[in-house]
Amino acid sequence: MAGRQKVIADEVHQNQILRELYLKELRTQKLYTQYHVNPLRKVHTITRKPMSWHDNLEEPEDDRFLNLIHHASQGPRMKYSETQTESHEIGWDSDPLVNPERNDHRLNHFRVYKDITLYKAKMWSLGEDDRHK
């Protein structure tokens, strides 16, 4: 089997094989000059070119579309009167439970600087390194 190879006898025979191959290619090829969309395939929309003048002509405003976009851009609390999903329930009522009055010292423990704390804070800012003494 390994010793058996096809050997082309002469140029005439080789030319006949090439001619048949050429004619077979010509039979199977077809030059298309008219193109159309395949009705069985989904059509993908192609975006317009931003700098072309004929695509940027002024079009009348579509009020229904503008209302739809405006409604979609609103937050969920503006769109719906109550929660629609489980994740809406988290943070739906975002009002604080306790009045955030800043003057009430029972809940607000602000950092208060006295003379000694101001002195030590200034020393630390200058580079003194005895914080743990």
Buried (B, 14 or more C-beta within 10 A) or exposed (E): EEEEEEEEEEEEEEEEEEEEEEEEEEEEEEEEEEEEEEEEEEEEEEEEEEEEEEEEEEEEEEEEEEEEEEEEEEEEBEEEEEBEEEEEEEEEEEEEEEEEEEEEEEEEEEEEEEEEEEEBEEEEEEEEEEEEE
